[in-house]
Amino acid sequence: MPTLELLGIILLGALAWLWYDSVHVRDIGIRAAKAACAADDLQLLDDTVAIASLSLARDDDGRLCLRRAYGFDFSDTGNNRRRGSLVMLGDEVLVVNTGPRLVAINPTLH
């Protein structure tokens, strides 16, 4: 088998693995975003997360992993759209950020 064909097959295999792994990790990210929104009485909009960045990083054991940052939209009142984010290292959720929210101390104004 010529070298060029072998390299092509290896490249296609690596791309297929990256796609499969990305779908799996994104599903974990969606579950983490839903859980974080449910814990804070927020509504996850569109029921999905979108990839914001992809890079290499090392985990606690020193192994090289893919570090993925995702963005998602949520609502705290039901009629607005706010932006949240989450960071994953491999298939482990590192951070879920829904940001600061305004809380009405005294909702009645005089």
N, C-alpha and C positions, 0 to 999 in steps of 0.2 A: 504494500500500500504506500503510495507516494506520501511524502512528508506534508505537503500542502493539504491534502485531503484529511490526513490525521489531525492536523492542527484545526481544520475547519470543524471536524466532528467534536473535538475537545472544546472548542469555543461555543458551539451550539449546546453542548451538554452543560457548560458553565452558565450560559444564559438561561437555560431551562431551570437549573437549580436556583439561580438568583430570583427568577420569577416565582417559582413555587415557594421559596423561603419568604419572599416579600409578601405574598398573599397570606401565608400563615401568620407572620408577625403583625401584619395589618389587622387581622381578625382579633389578635390578642389586644392590640391597641384600641380597637373599637369597644371591646368588652371593658377595658380599663377606663375609657372615656365615659361610657355609660354608667359604670359604677361610681366614678367621681361625681358625675352630674346628679345621680340619684342620692348620693350622700349629702350633697349640698342643696337639695331641692331645686335643681336646675333641669332644664329640658335640653337634651342633645338634639340639635337640629340636623336633618338630613341623615341621621343614623350612620355616619361614616367619618373617617379621618382621611386627610390628604397629606401625602408625603411633602415635606418642606426641604429636607436635606438628607443626604446619605454620605457617611464617611466611615473611615476605619478608626477603631479605638480598642484599647485593651480593657479586659474585664478584671475583676479582683484577683483572679488566678494568673494574670499576665497573658492570657490567650488573646489573639487578635480576633475581633468581632466587628460586625457591622453596627454602626451607631446610626439610628434613624430618628429624625425629628418629624413629628406630624402636627398638623394644625386641624382644628375642628371648630365648629360654630355651636354656640349654645345660647339659650335665652333664660333670663332670670325672672322676667315678668310675663312672658308669653307674647309680647308684641315688639320685642327688640332682638337684635342679633349681636352677640358678643363673640370675641375670638378667644379660644383656648389653645393650649399646646400640650404635647407630651413627648417625652424622649425615651427611647428604648435602646438598650444595648443587648444585641443578640435577640433573644425572645423574652428578656426581662424588662419590666417597666421601671424606669429610673425616676421620672418626674411626671406628674400630671399637674398642669397649671391652668386654673380658671381665673386667675387674676383677682385683684381687689374689686369689691362690689360696694356700691353705696347702700347703706342701710338707713331707713327712716327711723329716727329715734321717736319723733313725735309727728305722726302722719297728718294731724289736723293743724292747719294753719289758720291764724286769726287775723 
